[in-house]
């Protein structure tokens, strides 16, 4: 049996504002058993794109962490791309929605929805 302490996987950071909005979405769905799934998928102008959705399916292939009362789930393949990223929720006159600030991304497209 391996008794060495397990290294904590660094996952994406959720701001308190983003967590509040996710909790509102949970309430709208009428379910508290959901998690916020964040993933990186092939596609978009720059090669990779973000995916974010509410999910109730979590497996051993996922890394899960609770932040501000929200369970955040990332598949293990996406973790390296998201380990230093921050999800925020903005609501201004110019824009409203979730944003992902990812210092690991080397570049992004003009639309801001994909990166490499």
ABEGO torsion letter per residue (X at the ends): XBABBBBBBBBBBBBAAAAAAAAAAAAAAGBAABBBBBBBBBEEAAGBBBBBBBBABBBAABBBBBBGGBBBBBBAAAAAAAAABBBBBBBBAABBEBBBBBAABABBBAAGABBX
